[in-house]
Amino acid sequence: MNILIADDERAIREGIRRTIEQICPDYTVHLAASTAEAVQIMGGHRIDIVLTDILMPGMNGLEFMKISKHRYPLVKWVVISAHSEFSYAQEAVRLGARDYLLKPIGKKRLVELIENLQTEIRQDSERLREEEKLRRNLKFLHEGILRRMASSLDTGNLDVQSFKLEYPEFYLVMVQLQGAESHHALEHFIVENVLSELIDTSGKGFVISLDSNCLLGLVVLNEDLDVFNGLIKGHLTHYLKIPFHIAVSGLNKEFGTIPQMIVQMKQASAVQSIKPVKGSGEKSIDEALEYIREHYNEELSLERVASVVYLNPAYFSQLFKLKTGQGYKDYVISLRLEQAKKLLLNPNLRLAEIAQRIGYQDMRHFTQVFRRKFGLTPTEFRHKQNVNVI
């Protein structure tokens, strides 16, 4: 069995490895200090279990798991964190993590976890593994056909006819990465997996690598092309840290024109450059703050606002506190109550109406929150400001 430990703290990596090697000396344990290293290891070895820290260089552990699950559906994921916040554990479980470990990790807890996962892996039905093998074989066949078509090469004995029946009409999507190619391993992995997942959720198709900085997707869509384009741009703008180009073809039915279309798409993308968000999330938080200011009187759960800016809730919460110096909930409460103070200066507004205007349906709850924040009830605040309700 192969286990990958991804954590930027050497002591944590080595400590977990020693424990695993003591209880399972026949297991192979791989170590990664960053997401980029983890990607390379998973590309070169069949990994059964991944233990990943949340705060990882290159990409946070939850996003790494989310992106990787499309390519490695049978891998068992375990999230490691120094934070005990329920939102982290909740998001990890939602994304499919088998468990959530808090640092420092106790030896007994780790031993129990590895034994349980070992049992799960053994109990995975042979049918599931065979289905995954068949799916991957078909994927490799389709990728081979498209790759040869893209290069104007003879498809030989490959089953092109069934391929054409599978994709009677299609779009091509090209993503080109900019900058030094030596740093593109992680970005290439991100594009391949994000684009593949979006294709699967929006229709059907697959993605191939044309070279180290260019990927090509073939897709049959079940939804509007503009919606699909927006999803690609939104997700890649969030995840990538280097500039990139996106080009999408029109609807096609002739496979013989693919080489020409690729040339045209490369030319088109040369004049269309999209830069990622600053700091891989800083701009997203700015957008979130603007959204909150415009919608502070509505239902504003952390999950809702995180989805608006394409961030998972746990990572959004972390970035939000770094940016504002406040937790998300405290920030929203402060914003609402500052608006309440302004509204309380209007003698024509009653407390129930003010509460509703700032997002509180229960006036009693509004009064309690206000008093906890300012040491006065809304009515006492009004009296102090010499405001008499008409």
C-alpha positions, -999 to 999 in steps of 0.1 A, spaced: 0 0 0 12 35 -8 6 65 15 14 101 8 19 126 36 16 163 24 26 188 51 50 217 50 62 210 86 91 185 84 86 173 120 49 164 112 58 146 80 86 126 96 67 118 127 37 104 108 60 84 86 78 69 115 46 58 132 32 43 99 65 24 92 64 10 128 29 -4 125 30 -13 87 67 -18 77 56 -32 43 39 1 33 56 27 11 53 62 25 59 92 3 65 127 17 57 161 1 64 196 15 41 214 -9 11 208 -31 34 209 -62 55 180 -48 23 161 -39 10 164 -75 43 150 -89 42 121 -65 6 112 -73 14 114 -110 42 89 -107 28 64 -81 -5 47 -74 -14 63 -40 -40 46 -18 -41 71 11 -33 109 13 -29 127 45 -28 164 37 -24 195 59 -49 223 53 -23 251 51 0 240 23 23 261 0 9 264 -35 -27 255 -26 -46 248 5 -52 211 14 -90 212 10 -87 226 -25 -60 201 -33 -83 173 -23 -113 188 -42 -94 191 -74 -76 157 -72 -107 136 -65 -118 138 -101 -86 122 -113 -81 99 -83 -116 87 -72 -104 57 -53 -79 75 -30 -88 78 7 -82 114 19 -74 125 55 -72 162 64 -46 174 90 -50 208 107 -39 228 137 -73 244 138 -102 229 157 -129 250 141 -159 229 131 -162 246 97 -129 231 86 -139 196 96 -174 201 81 -159 212 48 -134 183 48 -162 158 53 -183 174 26 -155 171 1 -151 134 9 -124 132 36 -124 100 55 -112 117 87 -100 150 102 -69 149 124 -59 178 148 -22 185 154 -4 173 174 -15 139 161 -16 111 187 0 78 178 -30 58 190 -54 79 169 -31 76 138 -28 38 142 -66 34 145 -71 55 114 -46 36 92 -61 3 103 -96 14 95 -86 28 61 -66 -4 54 -98 -24 60 -119 0 38 -94 -4 9 -95 -42 12 -133 -41 12 -136 -19 -19 -154 -41 -43 -135 -56 -72 -163 -43 -94 -156 -7 -85 -120 -11 -93 -127 -29 -125 -152 -1 -135 -126 25 -128 -100 6 -149 -125 4 -178 -133 41 -175 -96 50 -175 -89 27 -205 -117 43 -225 -104 78 -215 -69 69 -227 -83 56 -260 -103 88 -266 -73 109 -256 -51 90 -280 -75 95 -309 -78 133 -303 -41 137 -298 -34 121 -332 -61 141 -348 -48 173 -333 -13 165 -348 -28 155 -382 -15 119 -377 -30 87 -389 -53 72 -363 -42 37 -374 -63 9 -359 -79 30 -332 -117 28 -331 -125 62 -346 -160 54 -357 -173 48 -322 -155 79 -311 -173 100 -337 -206 84 -327 -199 94 -291 -192 130 -301 -213 138 -332 -208 175 -325 -185 192 -301 -167 223 -288 -130 226 -283 -116 245 -253 -80 256 -251 -62 268 -220 -26 282 -224 -4 289 -194 20 319 -195 54 323 -179 83 300 -173 73 264 -182 95 249 -155 69 261 -129 38 248 -147 35 213 -131 10 224 -104 -9 248 -127 -11 221 -155 -25 197 -129 -51 223 -118 -63 231 -153 -66 194 -163 -86 185 -132 -108 217 -130 -116 216 -167 -123 178 -166 -147 182 -137 -165 212 -153 -168 192 -186 -183 162 -166 -208 184 -148 -218 204 -179 -220 176 -204 -194 150 -214 -159 150 -229 -122 149 -218 -90 169 -217 -56 163 -233 -22 179 -229 -8 194 -261 24 204 -244 37 215 -209 18 248 -211 -13 241 -233 -43 219 -227 -72 211 -250 -106 199 -240 -133 183 -262 -168 187 -248 -205 181 -257 -225 205 -236 -259 201 -220 -260 238 -211 -254 272 -226 -219 279 -239 -217 313 -222 -225 297 -189 -198 271 -194 -173 297 -204 -181 317 -173 -175 287 -151 -141 280 -167 -130 316 -163 -143 319 -127 -127 287 -115 -93 291 -132 -91 328 -122 -95 317 -86 -71 287 -86 -43 297 -109 -15 321 -98 0 328 -132 -16 345 -163 -34 322 -188 -54 323 -220 -87 307 -228 -100 301 -263 -133 283 -272 -142 271 -307 -177 272 -322 -198 241 -325 -181 216 -348 -190 183 -365 -159 177 -387 -130 161 -370 -108 168 -400 -108 205 -392 -94 200 -357 -57 209 -366 -68 241 -383 -91 250 -353 -62 245 -329 -40 270 -349 -69 295 -350 -75 291 -312 -38 297 -304 -39 328 -325 -71 340 -308 -57 334 -273 -26 354 -281 -47 386 -278 -67 375 -248 -49 373 -215 -65 366 -182 -46 372 -150 -54 353 -118 -67 370 -86 -40 388 -66 -26 366 -38 -48 337 -49 -78 350 -29 -72 386 -19 -93 400 -48 -120 374 -39 -122 388 -4 -125 423 -18 -154 411 -39 -170 394 -9 -168 426 12 -185 445 -16 -212 418 -18 -217 419 19 -221 457 19 -247 455 -8 -267 426 8 -261 430 45 -299 430 51 -303 396 35 -295 360 47 -257 361 47 -243 327 57 -206 322 53 -213 294 29 -234 316 6 -209 344 4 -180 319 -1 -198 304 -31 -203 338 -46 -165 343 -49 -157 306 -58 -140 298 -25 -147 269 -2 -161 280 32 -132 270 53 -106 287 31 -128 317 27 -131 321 65 -94 319 69 -87 345 41 -115 368 54 -99 370 89 -65 376 75 -78 404 53 -102 421 78 -88 412 112 -123 400 121 -141 367 120 -168 366 93 -197 365 117 -183 394 138 -178 415 107 -213 410 95 -228 418 129 -206 449 133 -217 461 98 -254 456 105 -253 473 139 -235 503 125 -263 506 100 -288 502 129 -272 532 148 -278 554 117 -314 542 113 -321 547 150 -315 584 145 -346 585 123 -376 591 146 -400 578 120 -387 543 121 -398 518 147 -375 491 162 -392 462 143 -387 480 110 -351 488 117 -344 452 127 -358 440 94 -339 465 74 -306 452 87 -314 415 84 -329 406 117 -364 391 116 -366 388 154 -366 422 172 -358 406 206 -327 391 191 -317 424 175 -320 441 209 -298 415 226 -271 417 199 -272 455 200 -269 456 238 -240 431 238 -222 452 212 -227 487 226 -238 482 263 -272 499 255 -305 487 241 -316 504 209 -342 524 229 -316 535 254 -294 545 225 -322 567 211 -328 584 244 -291 592 247 -292 607 212 -324 627 221 -344 609 194 -381 607 202 -402 583 181 -431 600 164 
